[in-house]
Amino acid sequence: MLKLTRKMKVIAASGILLIALLMISWGVYAKPVHAALVNYSSMVEVAPDVYIEPDMTKELQDQLLYYVELAQEKVTAIFGERTSTPYLIVALTSRSLGKYTENPTGQTYYLPWNNYIVIGPDGFNENVISHEFTHAELRERLRNRNVVPVWFDEGLASMVDGRLSNSTAAWEQVTDKGKKPVDYGLLDSYDAFSYGTPEAWKNYNLACYEVTRWFSSAGEEGLLKLIQALNQGEDFTEQYARIELAEP
């Protein structure tokens, strides 16, 4: 009887620990979990994988779908076609925004089975949507997304979204018109692109400038060659330089 009691105590303690861990996990991961379960929420699917709040006006719905169409065209223009199918969740009210993200611009959750893009009121435009679509497309095509440095990932997305039209001027200012080299190794961290800080804005411009410069030589064909080479285990730095120079 004593042994059974001890066993029951162990089971009870294990159960309490499991519940505590689940509660902690829910507190930390509640927002991405809500995003992953959007199919079972009150959000309404107005286009394939595009979800909105049920009381969004028809005018806003039409505007959103127009932005999505433009964003898709931007992604297709550099990849040739769009193969990724991320979920797009548009949360414009404080109620829904608090449920899915704390960032008024938006946030993307990269889960193993798919990407979930949450767009807030500050990100309700074609630029932010195309930026996040570009991230999703690159990840879809790479077997291992970690083989590309962060600055390339962010630079490519920034090039596509079109908000950094003065990246050349920013690059010239930071480098004294090319006299001071940029150590892009220092930009291989998402901390370097913590949105909303002056340092991050500078880094976005530097990354955008570099990728735009590279893409002007490599083009769509070069980008696809780079992705293929990386999927075959080739080194990013070597292939990045080789493709720009059009070496065989």
Solvent accessible surface area in square Angstrom, and as a share of the most:
residue,aa,sasa,rsa
1,M,191,0.85
2,L,115,0.57
3,K,173,0.73
4,L,95,0.47
5,T,52,0.30
6,R,150,0.55
7,K,125,0.53
8,M,119,0.53
9,K,134,0.57
10,V,97,0.55
11,I,107,0.54
12,A,55,0.42
13,A,61,0.47
14,S,60,0.39
15,G,29,0.28
16,I,119,0.61
17,L,109,0.54
18,L,102,0.51
19,I,102,0.52
20,A,41,0.32
21,L,93,0.46
22,L,108,0.54
23,M,136,0.61
24,I,111,0.57
25,S,47,0.31
26,W,122,0.43
27,G,61,0.59
28,V,99,0.57
29,Y,126,0.48
30,A,18,0.14
31,K,51,0.22
32,P,21,0.13
33,V,50,0.28
34,H,49,0.22
35,A,0,0.00
36,A,24,0.19
37,L,88,0.44
38,V,1,0.01
39,N,81,0.41
40,Y,182,0.69
41,S,34,0.22
42,S,83,0.54
43,M,19,0.08
44,V,66,0.38
45,E,90,0.41
46,V,41,0.24
47,A,28,0.22
48,P,119,0.75
49,D,40,0.21
50,V,8,0.05
51,Y,12,0.04
52,I,2,0.01
53,E,4,0.02
54,P,78,0.49
55,D,101,0.52
56,M,17,0.08
57,T,78,0.45
58,K,136,0.58
59,E,138,0.62
60,L,60,0.30
61,Q,40,0.18
62,D,69,0.36
63,Q,72,0.32
64,L,0,0.00
65,L,60,0.30
66,Y,122,0.46
67,Y,35,0.13
68,V,10,0.05
69,E,91,0.41
70,L,39,0.20
71,A,0,0.00
72,Q,66,0.29
73,E,95,0.43
74,K,52,0.22
75,V,0,0.00
76,T,54,0.31
77,A,73,0.57
78,I,15,0.08
79,F,2,0.01
80,G,38,0.37
81,E,102,0.46
82,R,65,0.24
83,T,61,0.36
84,S,5,0.03
85,T,86,0.50
86,P,5,0.03
87,Y,38,0.14
88,L,1,0.00
89,I,0,0.00
90,V,0,0.00
91,A,0,0.00
92,L,39,0.20
93,T,51,0.30
94,S,100,0.64
95,R,158,0.58
96,S,8,0.05
97,L,26,0.13
98,G,45,0.43
99,K,73,0.31
100,Y,2,0.01
101,T,0,0.00
102,E,145,0.65
103,N,46,0.24
104,P,62,0.39
105,T,22,0.13
106,G,12,0.11
107,Q,72,0.32
108,T,18,0.11
109,Y,23,0.09
110,Y,74,0.28
111,L,43,0.21
112,P,129,0.81
113,W,168,0.59
114,N,38,0.19
115,N,19,0.10
116,Y,8,0.03
117,I,0,0.00
118,V,0,0.00
119,I,0,0.00
120,G,0,0.00
121,P,61,0.39
122,D,91,0.47
123,G,0,0.00
124,F,29,0.12
125,N,40,0.21
126,E,44,0.20
127,N,37,0.19
128,V,7,0.04
129,I,0,0.00
130,S,0,0.00
131,H,11,0.05
132,E,28,0.13
133,F,4,0.02
134,T,1,0.00
135,H,7,0.03
136,A,0,0.00
137,E,0,0.00
138,L,2,0.01
139,R,24,0.09
140,E,102,0.46
141,R,48,0.18
142,L,11,0.05
143,R,198,0.72
144,N,76,0.39
145,R,93,0.34
146,N,116,0.59
147,V,54,0.31
148,V,12,0.07
149,P,19,0.12
150,V,15,0.09
151,W,23,0.08
152,F,1,0.00
153,D,5,0.03
154,E,13,0.06
155,G,0,0.00
156,L,1,0.00
157,A,0,0.00
158,S,3,0.02
159,M,35,0.15
160,V,12,0.07
161,D,2,0.01
162,G,47,0.45
163,R,86,0.32
164,L,16,0.08
165,S,97,0.63
166,N,111,0.57
167,S,10,0.06
168,T,69,0.40
169,A,58,0.45
170,A,23,0.18
171,W,51,0.18
172,E,62,0.28
173,Q,155,0.69
174,V,55,0.32
175,T,2,0.01
176,D,65,0.34
177,K,150,0.64
178,G,40,0.38
179,K,156,0.66
180,K,122,0.52
181,P,129,0.81
182,V,37,0.21
183,D,83,0.43
184,Y,37,0.14
185,G,56,0.54
186,L,135,0.67
187,L,13,0.06
188,D,74,0.39
189,S,43,0.28
190,Y,101,0.38
191,D,121,0.63
192,A,18,0.14
193,F,9,0.04
194,S,54,0.35
195,Y,108,0.41
196,G,70,0.68
197,T,60,0.35
198,P,119,0.75
199,E,100,0.45
200,A,2,0.01
201,W,127,0.45
202,K,69,0.29
203,N,5,0.02
204,Y,21,0.08
205,N,9,0.05
206,L,6,0.03
207,A,0,0.00
208,C,6,0.04
209,Y,37,0.14
210,E,20,0.09
211,V,0,0.00
212,T,58,0.34
213,R,87,0.32
214,W,0,0.00
215,F,36,0.15
216,S,94,0.60
217,S,71,0.46
218,A,15,0.11
219,G,23,0.22
220,E,69,0.31
221,E,116,0.52
222,G,4,0.04
223,L,0,0.00
224,L,61,0.30
225,K,104,0.44
226,L,1,0.00
227,I,11,0.05
228,Q,106,0.47
229,A,12,0.09
230,L,9,0.04
231,N,32,0.17
232,Q,123,0.55
233,G,68,0.65
234,E,80,0.36
235,D,80,0.41
236,F,20,0.08
237,T,97,0.57
238,E,83,0.37
239,Q,15,0.07
240,Y,21,0.08
241,A,49,0.38
242,R,86,0.31
243,I,22,0.11
244,E,44,0.20
245,L,121,0.60
246,A,86,0.67
247,E,86,0.38
248,P,163,1.03
